[in-house]
């Protein structure tokens, strides 16, 4: 349990805002699945997600399609 990160930023802390900037059409099918899994529906649609290692991995997988702000 020593490797767990604890957030003390309050209710709004520990989140990232992800915006779909480019269409996943023409890219690998699993990248479309990642985009849909994050809840992004269309270009310029934004969602606020918890800042977890799994979310960061999803963002890294489609980093060429999305824009991230903290």
N, C-alpha and C positions, 0 to 999 in steps of 0.2 A: 504494500500500500504506500510505500515511500515515493513511488513515481507518479502518483496522482496529483494533478494540478488543481488547486483550489482558487476559485474566482471570488474576489472581494469587491467587485465593481458595482454591486447593487443590482436592481431588477433589470435594467437595460444593458448592463455590461455583459461581456462574453458573447456578443452576437456579431455577425457580419451581414452586410447587405450585398446580395448578388443580383446582377442585372444581366439578362441575356442580350448580347449585342449583335450576334451573328447567328444565322440559321444553322441548325445541325444537319440540314439536308446536304447530302454529298459526303458526309463524314461517316465513320463507322457506326453501325447500328447500336453498339453498346454505349456510345457517347450520347445518342438520343435518349437512351434509357436513363443515363445519369442526369441529363437535363430535366427530364420529366420527373425523376426521383427527387430532385431538389424543389419541384413545384413550379418550375418555369414553364409558362404556357405559350408565350409569343415573344417576338423581338421587343426590346425595351420594357419587358415585364420584370419587376423586381420583387424579391422575397427577402425576408430577414430570417436567418438561420442561426442556430446555436453554434458557437465557435468550438467545435470538437475535432479531434483528429480524423474522424470519419468524414465530417463535412469538408475539412481541408483536403482530404484525399479526393473527394468528388470534384472540388473546385480545381485541383491540380489536373485531373483527368480531362477537363474541358476548359482549361485556362485560355485557350485560343478563341473561345466562343463567349466568354463572360467577362464582366468587369466587376471587381470587388472593391467595396469601400467598408471601412470599419466603423 
